[in-house]
Amino acid sequence: GLAIHNLDLMASQIEKNKLDVDLGLAHEIQSMLLPRDFPTQQGLDVASHYRSAQKVGGDLFDVFEIDADRVGVAIADVSGKGIPASLLMAICQSNLRHFASDLVSPAKVLSALNEVLHVEMRPDMFITVTYAVIDVRKGELLLARGGHELPLLLQNDPSSLRVEFIHSEG
């Protein structure tokens, strides 16, 4: 009886080790999808810090060049955790970049993204997104929110550091 118990325990440990290896690989792949290098438009400095709650998850941030004057910035959260959420996040990111290259309005980008993703997603999953376009030449930021929390604007005035919510419908 003890030998059978030990065999079951060993089989369980082998299965756990396989899952840990798979999660480690999923974490590495997800890390590859997050931006390491940022657009280098004059007058725009970008920095980021990301720490996942679990080894893999459904958090997304992306900063990418749309054209010589415009930079896209996305922050999103897929409901749930783990590998299903991370896969949906990857699909969301690739579709968002595709629509951002074709559509000027952040609201239209999110509408197109919603049309594509809501058909593919399970009924119990959802994604919240804030997507902004920074026009460096004009000095403008245009954003749209799809259910995501209000973004914060950090202004480094010569006399003080100010942080305020960017109010918008969403």
C-alpha positions in Angstrom: 0.0 0.0 0.0 2.9 2.3 0.8 4.5 1.7 -2.5 1.3 2.5 -4.4 0.9 5.7 -2.3 4.5 6.8 -3.1 4.0 6.0 -6.8 0.8 8.2 -6.8 2.7 11.0 -4.9 5.6 10.8 -7.4 3.2 10.9 -10.4 1.5 14.0 -8.9 4.9 15.7 -8.4 5.9 14.9 -12.0 2.7 16.4 -13.3 3.2 19.5 -11.1 6.7 19.9 -12.5 5.4 19.7 -16.0 2.8 22.4 -15.2 5.5 24.6 -13.7 7.6 24.3 -16.8 4.6 25.1 -19.0 3.8 28.2 -16.9 7.4 29.3 -17.1 7.4 29.1 -20.9 4.0 30.9 -21.0 5.5 33.7 -18.8 8.5 34.0 -21.1 6.3 34.2 -24.2 4.0 36.8 -22.6 7.0 38.9 -21.6 8.1 38.9 -25.2 4.8 40.5 -26.2 5.3 43.4 -23.8 7.3 46.3 -25.2 10.9 46.6 -24.4 11.8 49.5 -26.7 9.7 52.6 -27.0 9.1 55.0 -29.8 11.8 57.8 -29.9 9.8 60.8 -31.1 11.3 64.1 -30.0 9.4 65.6 -27.0 8.1 62.2 -25.8 9.7 60.1 -23.0 8.2 56.8 -22.2 9.0 54.6 -19.2 7.2 51.5 -17.8 7.1 49.2 -14.9 5.1 45.9 -15.0 4.7 43.2 -12.4 2.1 40.5 -12.9 0.0 39.3 -10.0 0.7 35.7 -11.2 3.2 34.1 -13.5 0.9 34.7 -16.5 -2.2 36.8 -16.7 -4.4 39.0 -18.8 -2.7 42.4 -18.2 -1.6 44.3 -21.3 0.3 47.5 -21.9 1.6 48.5 -25.2 3.4 51.6 -26.6 4.0 51.6 -30.4 4.7 54.0 -33.2 1.8 54.5 -35.6 3.6 56.9 -37.9 6.3 59.6 -37.7 4.0 61.9 -35.6 1.8 59.5 -33.7 2.3 57.0 -30.9 -0.4 54.5 -29.7 -0.6 53.7 -26.0 -2.8 50.9 -24.7 -3.6 49.6 -21.3 -5.9 46.7 -20.9 -7.0 43.9 -18.6 -8.5 40.6 -19.6 -10.9 39.1 -17.0 -9.5 36.0 -15.3 -6.0 34.9 -14.8 -3.6 32.3 -16.1 -3.0 31.0 -19.6 -6.5 31.6 -21.1 -6.3 35.3 -20.1 -2.8 35.6 -21.5 -3.8 34.1 -24.8 -6.7 36.4 -25.1 -4.4 39.4 -24.3 -2.1 38.4 -27.1 -5.0 38.3 -29.6 -6.2 41.6 -28.3 -2.8 43.2 -28.7 -2.3 42.0 -32.3 -5.8 43.1 -33.3 -5.4 46.5 -31.6 -2.1 47.2 -33.5 -3.8 46.2 -36.7 -6.7 48.5 -36.3 -4.5 51.3 -35.0 -2.6 51.3 -38.3 -5.8 51.7 -40.3 -8.1 53.9 -38.1 -7.3 57.4 -36.8 -9.9 57.6 -34.0 -9.2 55.7 -30.8 -12.9 55.2 -30.3 -13.2 53.6 -33.8 -10.2 51.4 -33.0 -11.9 50.1 -29.8 -15.2 49.6 -31.7 -13.5 47.6 -34.3 -11.6 45.6 -31.7 -14.9 44.9 -29.9 -16.6 43.7 -33.0 -13.8 41.1 -33.6 -13.2 40.0 -30.1 -16.7 39.7 -28.7 -17.5 36.9 -31.3 -14.4 35.0 -30.3 -14.5 35.3 -26.5 -16.3 33.0 -24.0 -19.4 34.6 -22.5 -17.8 34.8 -19.0 -14.7 36.7 -20.2 -14.3 40.4 -21.1 -11.6 42.9 -21.7 -11.4 46.5 -20.4 -9.2 48.9 -22.5 -7.9 52.4 -22.5 -6.4 53.3 -25.9 -4.7 56.7 -26.6 -3.0 58.3 -29.5 -0.3 60.9 -28.8 0.3 63.3 -31.6 3.8 64.5 -30.9 3.7 67.2 -33.6 0.4 68.7 -32.4 1.1 68.1 -28.7 -2.3 66.3 -28.3 -3.5 63.2 -26.7 -6.8 61.6 -27.8 -8.1 58.7 -25.9 -11.0 56.3 -25.7 -12.0 53.9 -22.8 -13.8 50.6 -23.1 -14.8 50.0 -19.4 -11.3 50.5 -18.1 -10.4 52.6 -15.0 -9.7 56.3 -15.6 -6.1 56.9 -16.6 -3.8 59.2 -14.6 -2.0 62.1 -16.1 1.4 62.9 -14.4 2.5 66.5 -15.0 6.0 67.5 -14.0 5.7 71.2 -13.5 8.8 73.1 -12.5 7.4 73.8 -9.0 5.7 70.5 -8.3 4.6 67.1 -9.5 0.9 66.9 -10.3 -1.2 63.8 -10.8 -4.8 63.9 -11.9 -7.4 61.7 -13.5 -8.2 62.1 -17.2 -12.0 62.2 -17.0 -13.8 60.5 -19.9 -16.9 58.5 -20.6 -16.1 54.8 -20.9 
